Amino acid sequence: MKKKKVLSLLMTAILTMSLAACGGKEPDAGSSGQSAAGNPDSSQAEGSQESPGGPLTPYDETVTLEVALMINSDLNYQEGDDITNNPWIRGYKEKLNIEVVPAFTAEWDDYFTNINLAIVDKNLPDVCMVQTTQLQQLIEADMLYDLSELYETYASDTIKSYMAMEPESFDSGKSDGKLYGIAQLGVGPIAQINPVWIRKDWKDALGLEDPKTMEDLIAIEKAFQQEYGSTGIAADQTLTTLKILAPAWGAYPDIWIQEPGGQIGYGSIQPEMKTALGEWAKWYQEGLINNQFATANTEKLNEDAVNGKLGIFPFKNWLGWTAGTDMISNLGREAYLEAYAVPQATSEKVLYPLNCDNYTYTVVSKNCKNPEAALKCINFFAYMENEAAEDGISQDEILSYFNVEHAAQIMRVQDPDLDRSTFQATAAAIAANDESMLETRKQQQAYADIVNFTNDGSPTAVGGYMLWGPEKSAYSVADPIITAGDVIKNKVWAVTPDVINKAGSTLDDILTEGFTKIIMGEESLDYFDTLVEDWRTAGGDEATQAVNDMYGNQ
């Protein structure tokens, strides 16, 4: 791939998903004149009679794709534009001679409902985005085009490099060795490392050391309670914040892990989880957890943080864009949260759980006349993101595309190393005080947020600062964890067995309700053993068997 050049674009909106360099722009193997109907399976749709060329070669004659488009109400279109008429729609036509027409338009929930109806009616648009369960249904219904050969011919080198970084996610779009769904991927494992957020001004004023052990963290909370009236370590009815701390005891709730005997088991029912619950129950009795946590939700936790009632908040990396902004506005320039790794509770190293970083796929109908056109559109997104400027496309034109980036989400693949490479490049530029080192618009936005918050304490920049900052930010904590490989992958990667899908939230609800009773002292710690048996009887054993049947030999 060619070296990416600097795009001097300052974005006014925070863009959380983008792609890196695109290769294979010139006609390659696809320029030999072969038809898009190169798939030998006669049941596939007939291809275009003209040569579709290479990954980004425009068609001589206009090709039409009927695409199910997703509405995003947060997008600020230019006057006269909308989901059916915007820079991406126009770009497909002007650059590739592909005319995208809407099969339907809908927001997130309604979109996938419409896909379900299309599956029932056996009338799928040429191209659409589907979730994992829908992909399996479409494969079983024989409604999808086998993209295996087309992918090898028309996917750009960059798209292929992304899939090489996430082979398990890429393979999850296959069935019997055939490729039916193009995994859209996430922005990388760095985004899944959940830190422990601690309020900076409180910690600094009390001269407290950074926490290395769980005892240190508890000492900080006790100091916050005595001096500032903190209501306790953030916890809500989902137990999400407490589960973020669970790896300190070697517990990995909500994911499937390899048990010592070799079988795959559910992390929430392992003995280490019982140990963690025992500690949390002690915390509750000592008032280190808010006594109203069983009825609180994330919104309530954010309110408590903004109102100066929380000093320790284990949470996702994007906390700066929810509670962070209002904390600065309401409580002052230094009243923001700094990120720390989960402290150790035992002598064992803390590992961080990773789930499949892909939940949606681009699929092509078996009846599509030009299935390779969808791959060209996917390539085009990557090209516009990073290499368009090299070919003389103006910065203003590129910016017009990425101001409405999500309008292209049906036909795009994300760079799975995007956020990590952005953090590293931005940190280097900050250290050198050299903005010219920045190579992408996302790096420039991260740099701008860090500088704006550092210099002016801007509330609108604190989210970016808490995510991208060179130290005590979410990614400054996560980057060395990824480097060290201190992670544990969910054994159920992408495809979930039907028995679990049919159970819905029932099995997890049993555990959450029981865990809450143990924490609050309504049941003894030994109730954990009874709870595990209840979970197994309610379908947990069947789920465990299904997981081992599907993933046990991997």
Buried (B, 14 or more C-beta within 10 A) or exposed (E): BEEBEBBEBEBEEBBBBBBBBBBBBEBBEBBEEBBBBBBEEEEBBEBBEBBBBBBBBBBEEEBEBBBBBBBBEEBEBEEEBBBBBBBBBBBBBEBBBBBBEBBBBBEEEEBBEBBBEBBEEEEBBBBBBBBBBBBBBBBEEEBBBBBBBBBEBBBBBBBBBBBEEBEBBBBBBBBEEBBBBBBBBBBBBBBBBBBBBBBBBBBEEBEBEEBEEBEBBBBBBBBBBEEBEBBBBBBBBBBBBBBBBBBBBBBBBBBBBBEEEEEBBBBBBBEBBBBBBBBBBBBBEEBBBBEBBBEBEBEBBBBBBBEBBBBBBBBBBBBBBBBBBBBBEEBEEEBBBBBBBBBBBEEEEBBBBBBBBBBBBBBBBBBBBBBBBBBBBBBBBBBBBBBBBBEEBEBEEBBBBBBBBBBBBBBBBBBBBBBBBBBBBBBBBBEEEEBEBBBBBBBBBBBBBBBBBBEEBBBBBBBBBBBBBBEBBBBBBBBEBBEEEBBBBBBBBBBBBEBBEEBEEEBBEBBBEBBBBBBBEEBEBEBBEEBBEBBBEBBBEBBBBBBBEBBEEE
